[in-house]
Amino acid sequence: MRKRSVTLKGHRTSIALEDEFWAALNDMAATDKRSLASLISDIDRRRLKQSPPPGLASALRVFVLKRARDARPRSQIIE
C-alpha cells in the first residue's frame, strides 16, 4: 500500500492504494495524454455526484476495474 498526496479543489488529501492501482492509474493518464492529478480530479468529481458518495480510494479502484474490463475483448470475458 502506498500513500500519495494530491490536491483536489485547492485542498491536499492523501490517498492510500496498492502499487498496482497506482501503476494502472498512471498508465491510464498517460494513455489519455493527461496528468495523474487531472485524472484523479475527474474521478473525484464523478464520485461526489453519487449518493452517498464512495470514498476516493474506492472510487479510484472501481474506475481502474471498469476501465480494464471495458478494454478487454469480448471473447476474454467469462460470464
N, C-alpha and C positions, 0 to 999 in steps of 0.2 A: 504494500500500500504506500503510495507516495502522495504527499500533500503539496499542493501548489496554491499560490495566491493569485487571484485575478481581480481586476477592477470592473465592477458592474454598476452602471449608473452612478459613477463617481465614488463608490464605496469599495474598499478592499474586502475580499472574502476568501477564505481558504476552502479548498475542495480536496478531499481525500479519495483517490481512485487507485485501482490496481494499475501497475505499469502497462498491462496490455490495453486497457481502456485509454490511457494517455497516448499510447502509440497509435491506436486506431483513430482517435480524435485528431492527432497531428497529421496523420495520413489523409484524413478526410478534408481537413482545412487546406492542405497542400493541393489536393485534387481540385478543390473548389477555387484555388488561387486566392486564398484569403488568410488572414491571421487566425491563430487559435482563439485569441480573445474575441474576435468578431463572431466566430462560430459559436462559442460558449454564450456570448451575449444574445444571439438569436434563439438559441435553445432556452435560455433563461426567460426571454420574453414570451415564448410559446408556453412554457410550463406555468407561468403566472396567470395565464388565461384559463387554466383548468380549475375545477372546483371539486375538492380542495386541491391546491397546487402541491405536487410532489416535491420532495427535497431535490436540490440541484444535482447532487451526485446521482441520485436515482434517475432523474431526467436525462442526464448525460449517458448513463449506461443503457437506458431504453433507446435513446437516439442511435447509439452505436449498433445495438442489436437490430433495430428496424432497418437501418441503412444497409447493414451487412446482409440481412435477409432479402431485402429488395434487390440487391446486386447479384444474388445467386441465380444461375439459370434455373428455369422451372424444373428441369429434369433432376436437379440435385435436391429438391425439396421433398422430404418424406412426410406424407400425410397419413 
